[in-house]
Amino acid sequence: MHRLFTALQLKKLLIQKALGDSYIEAITPLQEKSIDLPNSLDTLKQICTNCHLCELSKSRQRVVFGKGNPNSNIVFIGEAPGATEDSLGEPFVGRAGELLTKMIERVLERPRSSVYISNIVKCRPPNNRTPTPKEALSCRPYILKELEILQPKLIVALGATAFRYLTNDNTPISKARGHFFAYNGSKVLPTYHPSYLLRNPSAKREAYNDMLKIKKYLESV
């Protein structure tokens, strides 16, 4: 565990360097195998719970790891926890979560418990702001490993932040939504984040059409 934590600290420094920061290279080089994350969701959750790789660890109440059916063929990925999620330690349990539940149950016609739900960033950004690049990139190895373990057929990226950090694609969400993108043997379909839909009810029709595409795709695989 100590070697893994040290390796993740090194990853953070490399991310900061890529973003233009400077630091003194006083860390002994690590072998590649020492930065591997575990192939167990429970162990990965434990590592995330003890993570202090970015400033969000100082203000969070709880780390919010993914939750749901690990054998699901679909995974929903959001941006970051909100206030309710930070308090309860579960993803999408606030107002946006209530809307996501309705989308899953009414359009996909399956219980929310049958899918898996997570976020790009595991800790709540203050005032629910968008995660900074440093925060998202520090947390990115966790969500990528989470998806590697889950091996879903389809990943639904909820909003621009989730889509960007999953695919490295900067296409605006208004243009990317409703289209399928390849991702490590899976498909990614971006759509609007439920929080956006709460602020912009007129976009619910487009999101509904995206969910119909999702339903049709899942019926074919």
N, C-alpha and C positions, 0 to 999 in steps of 0.2 A: 504493500500500500504506500509506503514511504517513497519507493522508487517511482511509482505512478504519479504521486503528487508532485515530486520534483520534476518529472517529465512534463506534466501539465503546466507547471510554472514556466518551464523553458518554452513551451508552445506560446504562452502568453507573451513572453519577451520577443519571440520571433514575429508575432502578430503586430506588436507595438513597433518593432523595427520596420516592418513592411508599411506601416502607416506613417512613417517619418520620424518616430521617436528614436532616441539614441540611448545606449546603455553600455556598461563595461562588461565585456565577455569574461566573466569570472566563474562560469559554470562548467564543470567537467563534462565533456561530450558523453551522451548516453547512447547505448546501443538501441537500434530501431525497435527491438522487441520490448524494450522497457516502457515505450509510450503506448503500447497496445492497451485498449480498453477491454474490459471483460465481456464475455459472450453470455452474460446473464443479466436480465433486467433488474433483478433484485440487487445484485452487486453494483451495477451501474447507478441505480438509484441511491445506494449508500454513498458512492463517490460524489454524486451531485449534491447530496445533502450536506457533505462536508467541504464543498468547494468554496474557495475564496479567491478565485482567479480574476475577479473584476470588482469594481466599486459597489455593485448591487448587493454583494454579500453583506455590506455594512448596514444597509437600510431594510433588508427583507425581514419579514417575520418567519416565513417558511419557504423552503425550496419547493417548487411545484413540478413534480415529475409527471410523466405521462400516466394515463390510467385507462383501463378498458380491457377488452378481449385481446390478448397477445396473439391469438390465432386468427384474428379478423383479416379479411382480404382488403380492407380499407382502413386508412389512417388519416385523421384530420390533424393538420398542423397549423397552429395559430402563431401569433407574434410573441406575446409575453403575458404573464399573469396580471390580473387587475387586483383591486383592493380585496374583493371577496375571496379570490383564489389565494392571495397572499395570506389571508387570515385562516382559511380552511386547509390549505395545502393541496388542493385539487384543481385540475384545469377546467375552465369553462363552467363555473358554477354561479356566476353572476347573471346579470340581465342578458349579456351576449350569449352566455351558456344556455339560458332558457330558450333563446331563439334558435341556437344551433340544435338543441334537442328537438324542437318542433320540426326543423328542416329534415332531420334524420328520420324521425318517426312518421311524419306525415307524407313526405315525398319518397324517401327510400323505403318506407314501410318496414322498418326494422327497429327494434329497441336500441336505445342509446348504448346500453350495456353490451351490445353485440359488436360495437366498433371500438377503435382505440383512438384516444385524443391526447395530443401533447402540444408543446410550444417550442419555438426556436430558442427562446431565452427562458431559463428556469426560475428566475427571480424577478420580482416586480420592479420596473423602473419607476422612480418617484413621479407622482402625479400622473401615472399612466402614459408618460411620454413614450415616443418611439425609441427602442434601444439604439444606442450609439453603435457604430461599426466595431469598436473595441469590445463592447459587451456582447454583441452578436457573434463575433468571430471567436471570442473566448469560449462561448457556450456551444458553438457549432459542432465540435467533435462529439459532444454528447448526443445531439439529435441525430447526427449521421450514424453513430453507433446504434442508437435506439432503432433506427429504421433498418439497419443491417441485421439486427437480431430479429425484428418483426417480419421482414420480407413480405410486405403487403403487395397485392396486385395493383392497387391504386392509392396514391397519396393526394389528398385534397389540400392544397395550400390556401389557407384562409388569409387573404390580403397580400399586399405588395411585399412586406418584410419577409413573410414566410416564403413566398415564391422566390425572392431575390437570393436569400441565403441558402435555399435548397439547390437552386439551379445555376446560380451565378449569372442570371439573366436579368437585365435591367429594363425589360419591356414594361411599360406602364400596365398596371393591373387592369385598366379599362380595355386595353387591347389584348392582353394575354388571357383574360378570363374566358372560360368556356372552351379552351383549346387544350389538347393533350400534348405533353412533352415527355420525352424519354428520360428515365432516371434509373440507372443501375439495374436494368432488367424489369423495372416497374414503370408505371405511368404516373405523371403528375398533372393534375388539372387544377389550375388556380381559379379562385372565385373571390367574391367580396367577403371581407371579414364581417361577422355578425354585428360588431360594434359600428361599422360603417353603415350597415343596413338600418340600424336603429336611428342613426343620424340622418339617413337619406332613404326614407321608405320607398321612394320612386324606383330605387335600384333593386327592390325585392323581386320584381318580375324577371330580371336578368339572372339573378341568383337562383330563382326557381327553375329556369330553363337549364342552368348549369347542373342543378341537382337531377333533373330528368336525364341529362346526358350521363351523369354518374350512374344512375339506376340502370340505364340501358347497357352501359359498359359492364357493370357487375353481373348482369344477367347473361352476358356473353362469355364470361371467363370461368 
